[in-house]
Amino acid sequence: METWLLMLAGGFAAGVFGSLLGLGGGVLIVPLLTLGFNLPLRDAVGVSLACVVATSAIGAATFLERRIADLRLAMFLELFTAAGAIAGGLIAFALDEQLLAGLFALMLLYVATTMVRRALRPDPAEAAANETADTVPEPRNLPLGAGGAVFGGVISALLGIGGGVVMVPLIHLGMGVPLRVATATSTVMIAVTAAASAIVYLVRGAIDPYVLGPTAVGVFVGALVGSRNAQRIDLRVLRLLFIVVLAYTAVLMVNRAVAPT
């Protein structure tokens, strides 16, 4: 019972941070279960993907209601991310767990670096509060978007994240979509992408329901609390603290990757 309560609390923290900072909960759920509860990395990825499916509807529903997300673009790219997610789920079982830990550490460092850049040089598009999908030009470079979406799906399945770390830069920089709309569009895609790979993990028996239950409930409640209190918190301070957490977690994951088996 004590372990379940700790998982519930950890999931809650991951949900709050993820919703406040616009990150998928998987960035925190996988290290939490792997480093905090000694769950095998591959099993932690499976649980994380299932949690992402359960919680992504919150952000997606909000973005669609406010007409921020480009639904047509999301549906087009989702065909390719889902294919990549299924392929990534199959590949994950063929890779060494230490290699997966190293890949996850690189992903954490990438996210931390991106957050540092945003803190030092805010994107003007983030300030466009009234920007909607109906007011932006048509996305360009659809073949590039399709190819990148396959890669985003593979990364999502391998690391247990929603794929936003790949899809947001791809849609924003590669396809010329404003950052706010790109973030919303990526959020709408997350549930299907994560579900496609989660099915592979479920069939392989890599999702422990006793771990998934309390973690998913904690993440879901945390995401609700975070989304409703975002305006009351100084995100600049929170972002700096989170960068430190990400960097420290990346070091621990690197140590796990190079430790002798």
C-alpha positions, 0 to 999 in steps of 0.5 A: 500500500505504501508503494502505491501511495508513493506511485500516486504521489509521483504520478501527481507531481508528473502530471502537475509539472507536465501540464504547467510546462507543456511537456508530456508526463512521460518525461518524468514518469519513466525516470520516476518508475525506473530510478525511484521504484526500480522498474525495468526501463522497458516496463516503465516506458509501457506504463508511461505510454498508457498514462499519456493516453489517459491524460492527453485528452485534457489538453486536446479537448481544450485546444480543440474547443478554443480552435487553436489546434489544426485538426486537419493537419493533426489527422494527416500527420497522425497516420504517419506517427501511428505507423512509426509508433507501432514500428518503434514498439516492436523495435524497443523489444529488440534493443538493449535496456542500457541503450534505451537508458542512454537514448532517454538521457539524450532526450532529457538533455535535449528538452532541458536545452530547449527550455533554456533557449526559450527562457533566454530567447522567448519566441514571439509566437508564444505571446500571440494569445489570440492566434488560432488555427483559422488565422495562420497560413497553410502548412508547407513541406507536407512530405517533410512533415510525414517523414518527421512524423514517422520518426516522432512516432518511433521516438515516442514508442521507444522512450514512452513520451508523447512525441511532442519533443519531435513534433512541435519543432517539426510542425513549427520550424519545418512546416511553418506553423506558429508555435502556439498552433504547433503545440496544440496540434501536437497535443491533439495527436499524442493520444493516438500516437501513444495508444498505437505503441501502448498496444504493442507493449500490452500484447508483449505483457510489458504493462503492469496494471498494479503500477499503471493504476496508481500512476495513471490516477496520479498523473490524471489528477495532477494534470487537472490541477496543473491546468487549472492553476497555470495562471497563478504560478510563476512559470519562469521560476518553475522552468528553471527548477525543472531544468535542474531536475531534468539535467540531474535525471539525465546524469542518473540515466547516463549512469544507468546506461554505462553501469555494468550489467 
